[in-house]
Amino acid sequence: MKISKKQFAIYMTVAFVLAWILMVIGSTFYNNGNQTVFVICLALAMFMPTLATLVAKIPLKGMGWVPRLKGKIRYVFFALWVPALLAILGAALFFVVFPYTFDSEFLSIRNGLEAAGQLEQLEAQGITIPMYLLSSVVQAVTWAPFFNMFFGLGEEVGWRGVMYPYLKEKMGVIRGRIAGGVIWGAWHWPAMILAGYEYGKEYIGAPFLGLIVFCIATVGMGILLDYVYEKTGSIWLPSLMHGAVNAFTVTAYLTKPEYSQMSIFGPGWIGIIGMIPMLILAAIICVKKKSKGKIPAFRE
């Protein structure tokens, strides 16, 4: 499958313009107290890379719609569980560096549940905050990634199926992956600037440091997603891993409320410290890839 410069230009324009419009609309509602519309707009934005692929008349054939996982089942577990493992390791590292920020009383989570009107329901059912956390973790490593996979697919068709192969062919594997990760991160910028998506609005270095740090995080995670795609040849596996990343967010809420401005450092995997384990794994993958030579970026 070959993509022309014109097709790629159309793809990028549509993927960004339509998604950014949705993010601006959603952020406006969010700032007016309507989080539901914001979530819906973000969910719709996730499908803009796929829509852009169709508008640019780039064939979907050849992206690996029929999984052929014989001998590759280990990559299913890699996609399903590695995001959680890296998030836990990153959070642990963050709390080793900043132990005083750990919220042993889970006040941030309690406040969030109370604001959402769910705290009383949980207490009425006899569910404590630790029990709720355990349930959230179990969901995040079992069925939730499969549910989120269909939303992740909306992005992955465009990112891993179109953008990464094109950039790797034009720039080489490593540089293509880095460029792809930066572009993927920048795609989120309107929601980050206008609504405080990912880090909030009061973090250290706001509002611009987060834009840079997030792009570093997406470079690392993009490499892992691309690795899974190359190893399996199935668009469903990076979509599953994307879903797993979005499902396992509990570590981001383990900081005391008074230290929420430190979100730029962690404990979430998008923090400067929280992302270190992920970046190490991404670097290992790139070094191994380079030693084995270039794998063809496009599939027939």
Summary of the structure (lengths in Angstrom):
residues: 300
radius of gyration: 19.2
end to end distance: 5.6
largest distance: 59.1
contacts: 1026
relative contact order: 0.17
helix: 72%
strand: 1%
